[in-house]
């Protein structure tokens, strides 16, 4: 018996995105086709690297607070913004 998958609606840089329940923000970024999380001081787009919160490459702003995308589960209505110049 197949369980119906629940989708969550969130906002990524002002665009609406529907993602499966239970995934991280890093996974949602990857599913969006825009897996970059932040821009470095030199302007390079950075993406999740370690996937376990050690490298800090996946820093994003979620509902106004700084978070690690790989350690943050998606919630319906969440507003995610890429972090710039860090």
C-alpha positions as CSV (number, residue, x, y, z in Angstrom):
1,X,0.0,0.0,0.0
2,X,1.5,3.4,-1.0
3,X,1.3,6.2,1.4
4,X,0.4,9.5,-0.1
5,X,3.3,11.9,0.1
6,X,2.6,15.2,1.9
7,X,4.0,18.3,0.2
8,X,5.0,21.5,2.0
9,X,4.9,25.0,0.4
10,X,7.7,27.3,1.2
11,X,9.4,30.4,-0.3
12,X,12.9,30.4,-1.6
13,X,14.2,33.9,-2.5
14,X,10.7,35.1,-3.1
15,X,9.6,32.1,-5.3
16,X,7.1,29.5,-4.1
17,X,8.5,25.9,-3.9
18,X,6.7,22.7,-3.0
19,X,8.8,20.0,-1.4
20,X,8.2,16.6,0.2
21,X,7.6,16.7,4.0
22,X,10.6,15.5,6.0
23,X,13.5,16.9,3.9
24,X,16.1,19.4,4.9
25,X,16.4,22.9,3.5
26,X,19.6,21.8,1.7
27,X,17.6,19.0,0.0
28,X,14.9,21.5,-0.9
29,X,17.5,23.8,-2.5
30,X,18.8,20.9,-4.5
31,X,15.3,19.9,-5.7
32,X,14.7,23.5,-6.8
33,X,17.7,23.3,-9.2
34,X,19.3,26.1,-7.3
35,X,21.5,24.3,-4.8
36,X,23.7,27.2,-3.9
37,X,23.1,28.5,-0.3
38,X,25.2,31.6,0.0
39,X,27.6,33.9,-1.8
40,X,31.1,34.2,-0.4
41,X,32.9,37.6,0.1
42,X,34.4,37.1,-3.4
43,X,31.0,36.5,-4.9
44,X,31.3,32.8,-5.4
45,X,28.1,30.7,-5.0
46,X,28.6,28.2,-2.2
47,X,26.7,24.9,-1.8
48,X,26.4,22.4,1.0
49,X,29.6,20.4,1.3
50,X,29.7,18.1,4.3
51,X,25.9,17.6,5.0
52,X,26.4,17.3,8.7
53,X,26.8,20.9,10.0
54,X,30.6,20.9,10.3
55,X,31.7,23.0,7.3
56,X,29.1,25.9,7.6
57,X,29.0,26.2,3.8
58,X,25.2,25.8,3.7
59,X,24.3,28.9,5.8
60,X,21.0,30.4,4.8
61,X,18.4,32.8,6.4
62,X,15.2,31.0,7.4
63,X,12.4,33.2,8.6
64,X,14.9,35.9,9.5
65,X,17.3,33.7,11.4
66,X,20.6,32.3,10.3
67,X,20.5,28.5,10.0
68,X,22.5,25.6,8.5
69,X,20.4,24.3,5.6
70,X,21.7,20.7,6.1
71,X,20.5,20.7,9.7
72,X,17.1,22.5,9.2
73,X,13.9,20.5,8.3
74,X,11.5,22.2,6.0
75,X,8.2,23.5,7.4
76,X,5.2,24.8,5.6
77,X,5.2,28.5,5.1
78,X,9.0,28.8,5.7
79,X,10.8,31.7,4.0
80,X,14.3,30.9,2.9
81,X,16.9,33.4,1.6
82,X,20.4,32.9,0.4
83,X,23.0,34.6,2.5
84,X,25.3,37.1,0.7
85,X,28.8,38.2,1.1
86,X,30.0,36.0,4.0
